[in-house]
Amino acid sequence: MSDDHTHVQEFFTARAAGWDARFPDDGPAYDAAVADLGLREGDRVLDAGCGTGRALPPLRAAVGASGVVLGADLTPAMLQAAVRAGRHRDGQLLLTDVAALPLRSESLDAVFGAGLIAHLPHPARNLRELARVVRPGGTLALFHPIGRAALAARQGRQITPDDLRAEVGLRPLLAGSGWRMTSYVDADDRFLALAVREG
């Protein structure tokens, strides 16, 4: 396992048990972001870096019983927390690295990534892997329940221009990884970048 993976697993393993309790009011933001993804009944969607699975219930509601919902995460403790919360009933949980997904090319309609991009060790390569598993015209949502400035303040740091979520850098990063950004919102109460998989 790479040092990047070890660091991510250590970070999230230590926080998994109390993760949902730390952010009890995020549910409506997740619901709104999933709605913006524009899923339809029967769609196939991946929650990449699903953590405790907070997006799985709204994703299941969006695609219905005929759809497919997958939740992939690198940290066993986060997936165990998802099971304890009962969210495994809304989607199939996969213990896997989003940089090497065990999925066929172009097998999904959409990818949802909450808080994901900051934890990708090789963002361009990792976003290309997400593009690989999504059909042309499919969608990607990069989401966080609070915006960049609010998150920086929460973490006691300054917002910087080299932040991966800054529009000036994210747009070309996505473009070079097989995605075309269609919408960008960075407000106090949420961050959401939507992109379409290029054909």
C-alpha positions in Angstrom: 0.0 0.0 0.0 1.3 3.5 -0.9 2.1 6.1 1.7 -0.8 8.2 0.3 -3.2 5.3 1.0 -1.8 4.7 4.5 -2.2 8.4 5.4 -5.8 8.5 4.1 -6.7 5.3 5.9 -5.1 6.4 9.2 -6.9 9.8 9.0 -10.3 8.3 8.4 -10.0 5.2 10.6 -9.3 7.5 13.6 -12.5 9.5 12.8 -14.9 6.9 11.5 -16.9 6.1 14.6 -17.8 9.7 15.3 -17.8 11.0 11.8 -21.6 11.4 11.4 -22.0 12.9 14.8 -19.5 15.7 13.9 -21.6 16.8 11.0 -25.2 16.2 12.0 -26.8 18.9 9.8 -25.3 18.0 6.4 -28.3 15.9 5.2 -30.1 18.6 3.3 -26.9 19.7 1.6 -26.3 16.1 0.4 -29.9 15.9 -0.8 -29.6 19.1 -2.8 -26.3 18.1 -4.4 -27.7 14.7 -5.4 -30.7 16.5 -6.9 -28.4 18.7 -8.9 -26.7 15.6 -10.4 -29.9 15.0 -12.4 -30.1 11.3 -11.9 -33.1 9.4 -13.4 -34.9 6.2 -12.4 -32.8 3.2 -13.4 -29.4 5.1 -13.5 -26.2 3.5 -12.3 -24.2 5.8 -9.9 -21.0 5.5 -7.8 -20.4 7.4 -4.6 -16.6 7.6 -4.8 -15.0 7.9 -1.4 -18.4 7.2 0.2 -17.1 7.3 3.8 -20.0 6.5 6.1 -22.4 6.5 3.1 -24.3 9.7 3.8 -25.0 10.1 0.1 -26.3 6.6 -0.4 -30.0 7.2 0.7 -30.6 10.2 -1.6 -28.7 8.5 -4.4 -31.0 5.4 -4.0 -34.1 7.6 -3.9 -33.0 9.3 -7.1 -32.4 6.1 -9.1 -35.1 4.0 -7.6 -35.3 0.3 -7.0 -34.3 -0.4 -10.6 -31.1 1.7 -10.4 -27.7 0.7 -9.2 -25.9 2.5 -6.3 -22.3 1.7 -5.4 -20.3 3.1 -2.6 -16.5 2.8 -2.8 -14.1 3.6 0.0 -10.5 2.8 0.9 -11.1 2.7 4.6 -12.7 -0.4 6.2 -13.7 1.6 9.3 -15.7 4.0 7.3 -17.6 1.3 5.5 -18.2 -0.5 8.8 -19.8 2.8 10.1 -22.0 2.9 6.9 -23.2 -0.6 7.7 -23.9 0.3 11.4 -25.9 3.3 10.1 -27.9 0.9 7.8 -26.8 2.6 4.7 -25.6 -0.6 3.1 -29.3 -1.2 2.3 -29.2 1.7 -0.1 -26.2 0.6 -2.1 -23.5 -2.0 -2.5 -20.4 -1.1 -0.6 -17.0 -1.8 -2.1 -13.7 -1.7 -0.3 -11.5 -0.3 -3.1 -9.4 2.5 -4.2 -11.1 5.0 -6.5 -7.9 5.1 -8.4 -8.3 1.5 -9.6 -12.0 0.7 -9.7 -13.1 -2.9 -10.2 -15.8 -1.7 -12.7 -16.2 -2.0 -16.5 -15.4 1.0 -18.7 -18.5 3.2 -19.4 -20.6 1.1 -17.0 -22.0 4.0 -14.9 -24.2 7.1 -15.6 -22.7 9.2 -12.8 -20.2 9.6 -10.0 -20.8 11.6 -6.8 -17.7 12.6 -4.8 -18.2 14.3 -1.4 -15.0 15.8 0.0 -13.2 13.5 -2.4 -10.8 15.7 -4.4 -8.7 16.9 -1.5 -7.9 13.3 -0.7 -6.9 12.2 -4.2 -3.1 11.6 -4.3 -2.9 12.0 -8.1 -5.9 14.1 -9.0 -5.6 14.1 -12.8 -5.0 10.4 -13.0 -7.7 9.6 -10.4 -10.3 11.8 -12.2 -9.4 10.0 -15.5 -10.2 6.7 -13.7 -13.6 8.1 -12.7 -14.1 9.2 -16.3 -13.2 5.7 -17.5 -16.1 4.1 -15.7 -18.7 6.7 -16.8 -20.4 6.6 -20.2 -19.9 9.6 -22.5 -22.5 12.3 -21.5 -22.6 10.9 -17.9 -22.0 13.3 -15.0 -19.7 14.0 -12.1 -20.5 15.9 -9.0 -17.6 17.1 -6.7 -19.3 18.3 -3.6 -18.6 19.5 -0.1 -21.4 20.6 2.4 -19.6 23.9 3.0 -17.6 26.1 0.7 -13.8 26.6 0.4 -13.6 29.6 2.7 -15.8 28.1 5.4 -13.8 24.9 5.3 -10.5 26.7 5.5 -11.8 28.7 8.5 -13.0 25.5 10.2 -9.5 24.0 9.7 -7.8 27.1 10.9 -6.0 27.9 7.7 -6.1 30.5 4.9 -7.7 29.8 1.6 -5.1 29.5 -1.1 -5.1 29.9 -4.9 -3.6 26.4 -5.3 -6.6 24.8 -3.6 -7.7 22.0 -6.0 -11.3 23.2 -5.7 -10.5 26.7 -6.9 -12.3 27.2 -10.2 -9.2 28.5 -12.0 -7.4 25.2 -11.4 -10.3 22.8 -11.3 -11.7 23.6 -14.7 -8.5 22.7 -16.6 -7.8 19.8 -14.3 -11.2 18.3 -15.2 -10.8 19.1 -18.9 -7.5 17.3 -19.0 -9.1 14.3 -17.3 -12.0 13.7 -19.7 -14.6 16.0 -18.1 -16.2 19.3 -19.1 -17.2 21.5 -16.2 -20.8 22.7 -16.6 -21.5 24.4 -13.3 -19.4 25.7 -10.3 -20.8 27.0 -7.0 -18.5 27.9 -4.1 -20.7 29.5 -1.4 -20.5 29.5 2.4 -23.1 26.7 2.6 -21.8 24.4 -0.1 -19.3 23.6 -2.8 -20.5 21.9 -5.9 -18.7 21.4 -9.3 -20.7 19.6 -11.9 -19.0 18.1 -15.0 -20.0 16.0 -18.0 -18.0 13.1 -19.3 -16.6 14.0 -22.7 -17.3 11.6 -25.6 
